[in-house]
Amino acid sequence: MAQETASSPHPYSIEALPEEDQEALSRSLERSFGQVLSLHPEPVLASYQAAMRYGSKDCPRVDTLSQNGTTTAHWQDACFSEESQAWLNGPMTTWQWSEGFMDPQTLPAFDDLYQRMEPMRALRWQGEGLNGQTDIMAPDVDFNCSCLAIAGKAEDAGKSYSFIALDGPSHWSGPQAQGTWMEEGLQVQLSGFASQAGAQRELLMLGNISGLDPDFDSLSFELSLKESNGQCAPWNTTEQRIGARQSSTGHWVELLLPEFGEQSCMACTEGGDFCVDLSPLMDWQAPPW
């Protein structure tokens, strides 16, 4: 039998941990939950806009299409800008919504969350996004993105909505990325949807994040929460789970939300021996993205 390595996730036995280790694990997870809400596409979008300033009138050639309140821009070819002495190599597709609809044809990488959230199809969104594999190299700065980054907001009948999608690595050596999560070496594949009407709040997150906390090299989410007047519960019928892989051992812990009707912001292992407070994920006064 091959020897198991520390990096191979396997069933996690919380009973094997002394009580003080359980407390440390709980604090690390709760700290990471708070950080998740700060993972915004804005640094990627701002970095791309700054990098594109190194282009020129015809480099790159950008084709645009406006339809149903949405403007889509696309460029494919590599080119060299004599003015800035920069290479720009595509492809990159970008979107800008101004009271525009979205659909899975224009957002294929966003399809999973889109299919789960019926309201997304009827709302008119404001926001922007990009999806591509692009290098922009100038003498003093460089940009690299094999990534997806989308953010949008909407209002409907007194209810506020926001969504994000982040996937893949991105790099920019300019100031727009400094001090943001782009510099922290995080690997992010995350879709998020939030809504708020008065004291009622809802949150859905899907995906994986690596590097948020030194105690965990991976966190995964398939999670929906709703909160009203301080009471927290699962939101819809999707499977509710959070997974975390401990960095030091490679052990995998899976936390499940309680059954519907039980008002709780706690997620626990299947046997209920270890629980973590999810309320940091609902610690926002307006949709977080």
QUINORDA-V926500 format. One record per pair of residues at least 12 apart in sequence whose C-alpha atoms are under 8 Angstrom apart, sorted by the first residue. I is the first residue (numbers start at 1). J is the second residue. D is the distance in whole Angstrom. If there is no record, write none. Layout:
[[I	J	D] [I	J	D]]
This chain:
[[5	250	8] [6	248	8] [6	249	5] [6	250	5] [6	251	8] [7	247	8] [7	249	7] [7	250	5] [8	250	6] [8	251	8] [9	245	7] [9	250	5] [9	251	5] [9	252	5] [10	250	8] [10	251	6] [10	252	6] [11	251	7] [11	252	6] [11	253	7] [12	251	5] [12	252	5] [12	253	5] [12	254	8] [13	253	8] [14	273	7] [14	274	7] [15	273	7] [22	274	7] [25	215	8] [26	275	8] [26	276	6] [28	213	7] [28	215	7] [29	276	7] [30	276	7] [30	277	7] [30	278	7] [30	280	7] [31	280	8] [32	212	6] [32	213	6] [33	278	7] [33	280	6] [33	281	6] [34	280	5] [34	281	6] [34	283	8] [35	212	7] [36	281	8] [37	281	7] [37	288	6] [37	289	8] [38	288	8] [39	181	7] [40	151	8] [40	164	7] [40	166	8] [40	289	6] [41	149	5] [41	150	6] [41	151	6] [41	164	7] [41	165	7] [41	166	6] [42	151	8] [43	176	6] [43	177	6] [43	180	7] [43	182	7] [44	149	7] [44	170	7] [44	177	7] [44	182	8] [45	129	7] [45	130	7] [45	149	7] [46	176	6] [47	143	8] [47	172	6] [47	174	7] [47	176	5] [47	177	6] [48	143	7] [50	174	8] [50	176	8] [51	136	7] [51	142	8] [51	143	6] [51	172	8] [52	136	8] [54	81	7] [54	84	6] [54	86	6] [54	138	7] [55	81	6] [55	83	8] [55	84	7] [55	86	7] [55	88	7] [56	81	6] [56	83	7] [56	84	8] [59	79	6] [59	80	7] [59	81	6] [59	88	8] [60	75	7] [60	77	7] [60	78	7] [60	79	6] [60	88	7] [61	75	6] [61	77	8] [62	74	6] [62	75	5] [63	75	6] [68	100	6] [68	101	7] [69	97	6] [69	98	6] [69	99	6] [69	100	4] [69	101	7] [70	95	7] [70	96	6] [70	97	5] [70	98	6] [70	99	8] [70	100	5] [70	101	7] [70	102	8] [71	95	6] [71	96	5] [71	97	7] [72	93	7] [72	94	6] [72	95	5] [72	96	7] [73	93	6] [73	94	5] [73	95	6] [74	91	8] [74	92	6] [74	93	4] [74	94	6] [75	90	6] [75	91	6] [75	92	6] [75	93	7] [76	89	7] [76	90	5] [76	91	4] [76	92	7] [77	89	6] [77	90	6] [77	91	7] [78	90	6] [84	138	7] [85	138	6] [85	139	7] [86	136	7] [86	137	5] [86	138	4] [86	139	7] [87	135	8] [87	136	6] [87	137	5] [87	138	7] [88	134	8] [88	135	6] [88	136	4] [88	137	7] [89	134	6] [89	135	5] [89	136	6] [90	132	7] [90	133	6] [90	134	5] [90	135	7] [91	132	6] [91	133	6] [91	134	6] [92	130	7] [92	131	6] [92	132	4] [92	133	6] [92	134	6] [93	130	6] [93	131	5] [93	132	6] [94	128	7] [94	129	6] [94	130	4] [94	131	6] [95	128	5] [95	129	5] [95	130	6] [96	126	7] [96	127	6] [96	128	4] [96	129	7] [97	125	6] [97	126	5] [97	127	5] [97	128	6] [97	152	8] [98	124	8] [98	125	6] [98	126	5] [98	127	7] [99	124	5] [99	125	5] [99	126	5] [100	124	5] [100	125	5] [100	126	7] [101	121	7] [101	122	7] [101	123	6] [101	124	5] [101	125	6] [102	120	8] [102	121	7] [102	124	8] [102	125	8] [103	121	7] [109	148	8] [110	165	7] [110	191	8] [113	191	7] [113	192	8] [113	206	8] [123	154	7] [123	155	8] [123	156	7] [124	154	6] [125	152	6] [125	153	6] [125	154	5] [126	152	5] [126	153	5] [126	154	6] [127	150	8] [127	151	6] [127	152	4] [127	153	6] [128	150	6] [128	151	6] [128	152	6] [129	148	8] [129	149	5] [129	150	4] [129	151	6] [130	147	8] [130	148	6] [130	149	5] [130	150	6] [131	146	8] [131	147	6] [131	148	4] [131	149	7] [132	145	7] [132	146	6] [132	147	6] [132	148	7] [133	145	5] [133	146	4] [133	147	7] [134	146	6] [141	172	7] [141	173	6] [141	174	6] [142	171	8] [142	172	6] [142	173	6] [142	174	8] [143	170	8] [143	171	6] [143	172	4] [143	173	7] [144	170	6] [144	171	5] [144	172	7] [145	168	8] [145	169	6] [145	170	4] [145	171	6] [146	168	6] [146	169	6] [146	170	6] [147	166	7] [147	167	5] [147	168	4] [147	169	6] [147	170	6] [148	165	7] [148	166	5] [148	167	5] [148	168	7] [149	164	7] [149	165	6] [149	166	5] [149	167	7] [150	163	8] [150	164	5] [150	165	5] [150	166	7] [151	163	6] [151	164	4] [151	165	7] [151	289	7] [152	164	7] [152	289	8] [153	289	8] [158	197	6] [159	195	7] [159	196	6] [159	197	5] [159	198	8] [160	195	5] [160	196	5] [160	197	7] [160	287	7] [161	193	7] [161	194	6] [161	195	4] [161	196	7] [161	287	7] [162	193	6] [162	194	5] [162	195	6] [162	287	6] [162	288	7] [162	289	6] [163	191	7] [163	192	5] [163	193	4] [163	194	6] [163	289	6] [164	190	8] [164	191	6] [164	192	5] [164	193	7] [164	289	7] [165	189	8] [165	190	6] [165	191	4] [165	192	6] [166	188	6] [166	189	5] [166	190	5] [166	191	6] [167	188	6] [167	189	4] [167	190	6] [168	187	7] [168	188	6] [168	189	7] [169	187	7] [169	188	8] [170	182	7] [171	183	8] [184	211	8] [185	211	7] [186	209	7] [186	210	6] [186	211	5] [186	212	7] [187	209	6] [187	210	5] [187	211	7] [188	207	8] [188	208	6] [188	209	5] [188	210	7] [189	207	5] [189	208	5] [189	209	6] [190	205	7] [190	206	6] [190	207	4] [190	208	6] [190	209	7] [191	205	6] [191	206	5] [191	207	6] [192	204	6] [192	205	5] [192	206	7] [193	205	7] [194	287	6] [194	288	7] [194	289	8] [195	287	6] [196	286	7] [196	287	7] [199	227	8] [199	228	6] [199	229	6] [200	226	7] [200	227	6] [200	228	5] [200	229	7] [201	226	6] [201	227	5] [201	228	7] [201	282	8] [202	224	7] [202	225	6] [202	226	4] [202	227	6] [202	235	7] [203	223	8] [203	224	5] [203	225	5] [203	226	6] [203	235	8] [203	282	8] [204	222	8] [204	223	6] [204	224	4] [204	225	7] [205	221	6] [205	222	6] [205	223	5] [205	224	6] [206	220	8] [206	221	5] [206	222	5] [206	223	7] [207	220	6] [207	221	5] [207	222	7] [208	220	4] [208	221	6] [214	247	7] [215	246	6] [215	247	5] [215	248	7] [216	244	7] [216	245	6] [216	246	5] [216	247	5] [217	244	8] [217	245	6] [217	246	6] [217	247	5] [218	243	8] [218	244	6] [218	245	5] [218	246	8] [219	242	7] [219	243	6] [219	244	5] [219	245	7] [220	242	6] [220	243	5] [220	244	6] [221	241	6] [221	242	5] [221	243	7] [222	238	8] [222	239	7] [222	240	6] [222	241	5] [222	242	6] [223	238	8] [223	239	7] [223	240	5] [223	241	6] [223	242	7] [224	236	7] [224	238	8] [224	240	7] [227	282	8] [231	263	6] [231	264	7] [231	265	8] [232	263	5] [232	264	5] [232	265	5] [232	279	8] [233	260	7] [233	261	7] [233	262	7] [233	263	5] [233	264	5] [233	265	6] [234	257	7] [234	258	8] [234	259	8] [234	260	6] [240	256	6] [240	257	6] [241	254	7] [241	255	6] [241	256	5] [241	257	6] [241	267	8] [242	254	6] [242	255	5] [242	256	7] [243	255	6] [253	269	7] [254	268	8] [254	269	6] [254	270	8] [255	267	5] [255	268	5] [255	269	5] [255	270	7] [255	275	8] [256	268	5] [256	269	6] [256	270	7] [265	277	6] [265	278	5] [265	279	6] [266	278	6] [266	279	8]]
